[in-house]
């Protein structure tokens, strides 16, 4: 196959290793392969990619030089023992120089498009690889590749200890082809995409760097992490690590609060951070960053798993309640207590203030949903909105070290309150551009409504983002904030039931804006 080849060090024509595939790119110069082929300390100078190498014609399309600085992989995989710790990141992209006559790689041999988030179940998958056979350095320098048609399927495993090291488990693409031993890593998993065309949905690697059986091979799943590294290769810049955990972990995100928690770090253009409460009581901050860095660039663990928080923390919201430059956290507990934690940052908590003392049969036990925004009190996001189980909606305006002025926006025991009993999730943001913020409501039937300039009084201007629909019934957490280039809190994070995490940027009265998948589940 013209687009598939192998690698040589030009100074040692007898040493051939791994397999690569030319993928479609704007510069027509990108080769995909496995990261573990290039994550070592051996010299990478004089590296060449030779497409369609075979014994009778070792370089039918010439040689394409790859400079050491043009090898791109996730930074975490390049760490010591990264091949064991980050088995789901075993992919890399190399940028090839033009041939000696100036022709670009893709112009010479064509390319295969990437097939991202394509799922695992693909009959008729074509798998190619150059195996290790007897010869110089253990490899035969003039070698036909193996070529196999098989079914790609899902392989899920736990962690595995081998020779004192732990291979990180997870879900991988699996193929069963005979004789795919050392040398075949980096070789493509080419799925049928219809119309006689194929797409690249994997490369031999991943768990146990491709598998320890000569007849079974694996690949890391080709998801948005692959696109992030590919985009970096196209741009010619090394990709940052994706600090966000995978979808399986995000299924355990109990609540998300958005605010400015990492003031000591490099907060770019006042982007907000995510504060996450996990079901095991762990508390984590993800620092806001540019889109190139998948919007978040660093993780801070505020506390490890904690049984008290796991059992008793019901919801967390963030706002500016103390008037300093950082965000403060409000936590509602199972017994009805409401606690303010001022100026939470990377180093953790700095005191606490009891906003509401728990009482027998406490009213606050019936707080069904909360959010914080700028709802008419002043120019700070210090107004706490609560939807109660009886459908009442209350604003605590100008909340600080005590709950603010109480405004009843929806009166209980009214037809309106009966409707608001179906408000499953509420969030807030500045989507319609005026001084006040808007209230975002996701209803039990999947409808999503934007109430512009919500202040609790009079009639609210209603913008229907989504009509009732099945998809939005699977949105577990909906929270607004500022995560994109503009300085407005007009972005929305949604955590879905399957662990998918989505960021919608630059929303307005018509909808939440552009969908930027942050974490994609493995189908």
C-alpha positions in Angstrom: 0.0 0.0 0.0 1.6 3.3 -1.1 0.7 5.2 2.0 2.2 2.7 4.4 5.9 2.3 5.0 8.7 1.8 7.5 11.5 3.8 9.2 15.3 3.7 8.8 18.2 5.5 10.2 19.9 6.6 7.0 23.4 6.2 8.5 22.6 2.5 9.2 20.7 1.1 6.1 20.4 -2.3 7.8 18.4 -1.0 10.7 14.7 -0.8 10.0 12.0 -0.4 12.7 8.2 0.2 13.1 5.5 1.1 10.6 3.9 4.4 9.6 1.0 5.7 7.5 0.7 8.9 5.6 -2.4 10.7 6.8 -4.2 13.6 5.2 -3.0 17.0 6.4 -2.9 20.6 5.1 0.9 20.5 4.6 0.7 17.0 3.0 3.6 15.9 5.2 2.3 14.0 8.2 3.0 10.3 9.1 1.2 8.5 11.9 2.8 5.8 14.0 3.1 4.6 17.6 4.6 6.8 20.3 6.6 4.0 21.9 8.6 3.7 18.6 10.1 7.2 19.3 9.9 7.7 23.1 13.4 6.5 24.0 16.7 8.2 24.3 18.3 6.8 21.2 19.5 9.3 18.6 16.8 10.3 16.2 19.0 12.0 13.7 19.2 10.8 10.1 15.7 9.3 10.4 13.8 8.6 7.2 10.4 7.3 6.3 10.3 5.0 3.3 6.7 4.4 2.0 5.8 1.1 0.4 9.3 -0.4 1.2 9.7 -4.0 -0.2 12.6 -6.3 -1.1 12.4 -6.0 -4.8 12.3 -2.2 -4.6 13.4 -0.9 -1.2 12.5 2.8 -1.8 10.1 2.9 -4.7 9.0 6.5 -3.8 12.2 7.7 -2.3 13.1 8.6 1.2 11.6 11.4 3.3 13.7 12.8 6.1 12.1 13.3 9.6 13.9 15.7 11.9 14.0 14.9 15.6 12.1 18.1 16.5 9.4 17.1 14.1 8.2 14.1 16.2 5.0 14.8 18.1 3.4 12.9 20.9 1.6 13.6 24.2 4.1 15.0 26.7 2.8 12.5 29.3 3.7 9.5 27.1 7.2 10.9 26.7 7.8 10.9 30.4 9.8 8.1 32.0 7.7 4.9 32.1 5.0 6.7 30.0 4.5 3.6 27.9 3.2 1.9 31.0 1.4 4.7 32.7 -0.4 6.2 29.7 -1.2 3.2 27.4 -4.1 5.1 26.0 -1.7 7.7 24.5 0.5 5.4 22.4 0.3 7.4 19.1 2.5 9.9 17.4 2.7 12.0 14.3 5.9 12.8 12.4 6.3 15.7 10.0 8.4 14.7 6.9 10.6 16.9 4.8 10.0 17.1 1.1 11.8 14.5 -1.1 15.1 15.5 -2.5 13.4 16.7 -5.6 11.1 19.0 -3.6 7.9 16.9 -3.8 5.8 16.5 -0.7 5.1 13.1 0.8 1.3 13.2 0.2 1.7 14.4 -3.3 3.8 11.4 -4.1 1.9 8.6 -2.4 -1.5 10.0 -1.3 -2.9 9.7 2.2 -5.4 8.1 4.5 -7.8 10.3 6.5 -8.0 10.0 10.3 -11.2 8.2 11.6 -11.7 9.6 15.1 -14.3 8.5 17.7 -15.4 5.8 15.2 -16.1 3.2 17.8 -14.6 -0.3 18.1 -16.8 -2.6 16.1 -15.4 -2.7 12.5 -15.4 -5.9 10.4 -13.1 -6.0 7.4 -10.4 -3.9 9.1 -7.1 -3.9 7.2 -4.0 -4.2 9.4 -0.5 -3.7 8.0 2.9 -4.0 9.7 6.6 -4.7 9.0 7.5 -7.6 11.3 10.8 -8.4 13.0 12.5 -11.3 11.2 16.1 -12.7 11.3 18.6 -10.3 9.9 20.9 -7.5 10.8 20.1 -6.1 14.3 17.3 -8.6 14.5 15.5 -7.0 11.6 15.5 -7.8 7.9 16.3 -4.6 6.1 14.4 -5.6 3.0 11.1 -6.8 4.1 7.6 -7.2 2.8 4.9 -6.1 5.2 2.2 -8.3 6.6 -1.3 -7.5 5.4 -4.4 -8.8 7.2 -8.1 -8.3 6.9 -9.9 -9.0 10.2 -12.5 -7.7 12.6 -11.6 -4.8 14.9 -13.3 -5.1 18.3 -13.2 -3.7 21.8 -10.8 -5.1 24.4 -11.2 -3.9 28.0 -8.7 -4.9 30.8 -7.7 -3.8 34.2 -4.1 -2.9 35.2 -1.5 -5.6 34.7 1.7 -6.1 36.6 4.6 -7.5 34.6 8.2 -7.6 35.7 7.5 -5.1 38.5 5.9 -2.5 36.2 2.2 -1.8 35.9 0.5 -1.6 32.5 -2.4 0.9 32.8 -5.6 -0.9 31.7 -8.6 0.5 29.9 -10.4 0.0 26.6 -8.4 -0.6 23.4 -9.1 -1.6 19.8 -8.1 -5.2 19.2 -7.3 -7.1 16.0 -6.3 -10.8 15.6 -3.7 -11.2 12.9 -1.0 -13.9 12.8 2.7 -13.0 13.2 2.3 -9.3 14.1 5.4 -9.2 16.3 8.0 -6.5 17.0 8.4 -4.1 14.1 4.7 -4.0 13.4 3.9 -1.3 16.0 2.7 1.9 14.4 1.1 0.0 11.6 -2.4 1.1 10.7 -5.9 -0.2 11.6 -7.8 0.8 8.5 -11.5 0.7 8.8 -14.1 0.7 6.0 -15.7 4.2 5.9 -17.9 3.5 2.9 -17.7 4.0 -0.8 -14.6 1.9 -1.1 -12.6 4.3 1.2 -10.8 3.6 4.5 -9.9 5.7 7.5 -7.2 5.3 10.1 -8.8 4.3 13.4 -5.8 3.0 15.2 -2.1 2.0 15.1 -0.5 -1.1 16.7 0.5 -0.1 20.2 -1.3 0.8 23.4 -1.7 -1.9 26.1 1.6 -3.7 26.4 2.7 -1.5 23.5 0.6 -3.6 21.1 0.2 -6.9 22.9 2.6 -9.7 23.9 0.9 -12.3 21.6 2.1 -12.5 17.9 -1.5 -13.2 16.9 -3.4 -10.4 18.8 -2.6 -6.7 18.6 -4.0 -3.6 20.2 -4.3 0.1 19.6 -5.0 3.1 21.8 -8.5 4.4 21.0 -8.4 7.2 18.4 -10.3 10.0 20.1 -10.0 13.7 20.6 -6.5 13.2 22.2 -5.3 12.0 18.8 -6.7 15.1 17.1 -5.0 17.3 19.7 -1.6 15.8 18.9 -2.3 15.8 15.2 -3.2 19.5 15.2 0.0 20.2 17.1 2.0 18.3 14.4 0.3 20.3 11.7 1.1 23.5 13.5 4.7 22.3 14.1 4.5 22.8 17.9 4.8 20.2 20.6 1.3 19.3 22.0 0.6 20.1 25.7 -0.7 17.2 27.8 -4.4 16.8 28.2 -4.9 17.1 32.0 -8.6 16.1 32.0 -9.3 12.5 33.0 -11.1 10.1 30.8 -14.9 9.7 30.4 -15.0 6.8 32.9 -13.7 9.1 35.5 -16.0 11.9 34.6 -19.0 9.7 35.3 -18.0 10.2 39.0 -18.0 14.0 38.8 -20.7 14.9 41.4 -20.6 18.6 40.8 -18.7 21.3 39.0 -18.2 24.9 40.1 -16.5 27.4 37.8 -14.5 30.3 39.0 -11.0 32.0 39.4 -9.1 29.6 41.7 -5.6 29.6 40.3 -4.6 33.3 40.6 -1.0 32.5 41.3 -0.7 30.7 38.0 -0.8 31.7 34.4 -4.5 32.5 34.1 -4.9 33.4 30.4 -7.3 36.3 29.5 -9.1 35.8 32.8 -10.3 32.3 31.9 -12.1 30.5 34.6 -11.1 27.2 36.2 -13.1 24.2 37.0 -13.5 23.0 40.6 -14.7 19.4 40.6 -16.3 17.5 43.5 -15.9 13.8 42.8 -18.1 11.1 44.3 -15.3 9.8 46.5 -14.9 13.2 48.1 -11.8 14.2 46.1 -11.6 17.9 45.2 -9.7 18.9 42.0 -9.1 22.2 40.2 -8.4 22.3 36.5 -6.8 25.6 35.4 -8.3 27.4 32.4 -6.1 27.8 29.4 -6.3 28.3 25.6 -8.2 26.1 23.1 -4.9 24.8 21.8 -4.4 23.2 25.3 -7.8 21.7 25.3 -9.0 24.7 27.4 -7.4 23.4 30.6 -3.6 23.0 31.2 -3.0 22.0 34.7 -4.5 19.9 37.5 -4.4 20.8 41.2 -5.6 18.3 43.8 -7.2 20.3 46.7 -7.8 17.1 48.7 -7.7 13.4 48.1 -10.6 11.1 48.5 -12.5 12.1 51.6 -15.3 10.1 53.2 -17.0 13.0 54.9 -17.2 15.0 51.6 -18.2 11.9 49.7 -21.1 11.2 52.1 -22.3 14.7 53.0 -21.3 17.3 50.4 -24.4 17.7 48.1 -23.5 20.6 45.8 -20.8 23.2 45.3 -21.1 26.6 43.7 -18.6 29.4 43.2 -18.8 33.2 43.2 -17.3 36.4 44.5 -18.7 36.6 48.0 -15.7 38.2 49.9 -14.8 40.8 47.3 -11.2 39.8 46.6 -9.8 38.8 43.2 -10.3 35.1 43.7 -13.4 32.9 43.8 -15.1 31.6 46.9 -16.9 28.3 47.3 -20.4 27.6 48.9 -21.1 24.0 49.8 -24.5 22.6 50.8 -24.4 19.6 53.0 -26.9 16.7 53.6 -28.0 18.0 57.0 -28.9 21.4 55.6 -25.8 23.3 56.6 -24.5 25.8 54.1 -20.8 26.7 54.3 -18.7 29.4 52.7 -15.1 28.7 52.0 -13.4 32.1 51.2 -10.7 32.4 48.5 -10.2 28.7 47.6 -7.0 28.3 45.5 -4.4 25.7 44.4 -3.3 25.4 48.1 -6.8 24.5 49.3 -9.1 26.2 51.8 -8.4 29.3 53.9 -11.0 29.2 56.6 -14.8 28.6 56.6 -17.9 30.6 57.4 -21.2 29.0 58.3 -23.9 30.7 56.3 -26.7 28.5 57.6 -26.7 26.4 60.7 -28.4 23.0 60.3 -31.7 22.5 62.2 -34.0 19.6 62.7 -36.1 19.1 59.5 -34.0 21.8 58.0 -35.5 23.8 55.0 -32.1 23.6 53.2 -32.4 19.9 53.0 -35.0 20.7 50.3 -32.7 22.8 48.2 -32.9 20.8 44.9 -30.5 22.9 42.8 -28.3 26.0 43.2 -26.3 28.4 41.0 -24.5 31.7 41.5 -24.4 34.8 39.2 -24.9 38.5 38.9 -28.7 38.8 39.3 -29.4 42.5 40.0 -27.7 43.1 43.3 -24.4 44.7 42.2 -21.6 44.1 39.7 -20.3 41.0 41.4 -21.3 37.3 40.9 -22.5 37.0 44.5 -26.2 36.3 44.1 -27.2 32.7 45.1 -30.2 31.2 43.3 -31.9 28.2 44.9 -34.7 26.0 43.4 -36.5 24.2 46.1 -38.2 20.8 46.0 -41.7 22.5 46.1 -40.9 24.5 43.0 -40.1 27.8 44.9 -37.2 29.8 43.4 -35.3 32.1 45.7 -32.5 34.6 45.1 -30.2 35.5 48.0 -28.9 38.8 46.6 -25.5 40.2 47.6 -24.5 37.1 49.6 -21.2 37.5 51.5 -20.3 36.2 54.9 -24.0 35.9 55.4 -26.8 35.0 53.1 -28.0 38.0 51.1 -31.4 39.7 50.8 -34.0 37.1 50.0 -36.2 37.6 46.9 -38.8 35.0 46.0 -38.8 34.7 42.2 -41.3 31.8 42.1 -43.9 31.5 44.9 -44.6 28.0 46.2 -48.0 26.4 45.8 -48.7 28.2 42.5 -49.0 26.8 39.0 -45.6 28.3 38.2 -44.1 26.5 41.1 -45.6 23.2 39.8 -43.7 23.8 36.5 -40.5 24.6 38.3 -40.5 21.3 40.1 -39.3 20.0 36.8 -36.2 22.3 36.6 -33.6 19.6 37.0 -30.5 21.7 36.7 -29.9 25.4 36.8 -26.8 27.4 35.7 -25.9 31.0 35.0 -23.9 33.1 32.7 -23.8 36.4 30.7 -25.1 35.2 27.3 -27.3 38.1 26.3 -24.8 40.9 26.8 -26.4 43.2 29.3 -25.3 44.1 32.9 -27.3 41.3 34.4 -26.7 37.6 34.0 -29.0 35.0 32.6 -30.4 31.9 34.3 -30.1 28.6 32.4 -32.6 25.9 33.2 -32.6 22.3 32.0 -36.0 20.7 32.4 -36.8 17.1 33.0 -38.0 16.6 29.4 -34.7 17.9 28.0 -35.8 21.4 27.2 -33.2 24.1 27.9 -34.3 27.7 28.6 -32.3 30.9 28.9 -34.0 33.5 31.1 -32.3 36.7 30.0 -31.3 39.3 32.7 -32.8 37.2 35.5 -33.4 39.3 38.6 -36.3 37.5 40.3 -38.8 40.2 39.6 -41.4 40.8 37.0 -41.6 38.8 33.8 -38.4 37.3 32.5 -37.5 37.3 28.8 -37.4 33.6 27.8 -35.1 32.2 25.1 -35.6 28.6 24.2 -32.2 27.0 23.6 -33.6 23.5 23.0 -37.1 22.2 22.7 -37.9 19.0 24.7 -35.6 16.2 23.5 -34.2 12.9 24.6 -30.5 13.9 24.3 -30.6 16.6 26.9 -32.2 14.4 29.4 -28.7 12.8 29.6 -27.1 16.1 30.6 -26.2 15.6 34.3 -24.3 18.8 35.1 -24.8 22.1 33.4 -22.7 25.1 34.5 -21.8 28.4 32.9 -18.5 30.4 32.9 -15.8 32.1 30.9 -13.5 29.7 29.2 -12.9 31.2 25.7 -11.2 34.2 24.1 -13.8 36.8 24.8 -14.1 38.2 28.4 -17.7 37.2 29.0 -19.2 34.3 31.0 -21.0 33.0 27.9 -19.6 29.5 27.8 -21.3 26.3 29.2 -19.9 23.0 30.4 -22.1 19.9 30.3 -21.2 16.6 31.9 -23.2 13.8 30.3 -24.4 10.4 31.8 -21.8 8.5 29.8 -18.9 10.7 31.1 -18.6 12.8 28.0 -17.6 16.4 28.9 -18.5 19.2 26.5 -17.7 22.9 26.4 -20.0 25.2 24.4 -18.3 28.5 23.7 -19.7 32.0 22.9 -23.3 31.3 23.6 -26.1 33.9 23.1 -29.9 34.1 23.2 -30.2 31.5 20.4 -28.1 28.7 22.0 -25.1 27.7 24.0 -22.6 28.2 21.1 -20.0 26.1 19.5 -19.5 22.5 20.8 -15.9 21.8 21.8 -15.7 18.2 23.0 -13.3 18.1 26.0 -13.6 14.4 26.9 -15.2 11.8 24.6 -16.3 8.4 25.7 -15.0 5.3 24.0 -17.9 3.9 22.1 
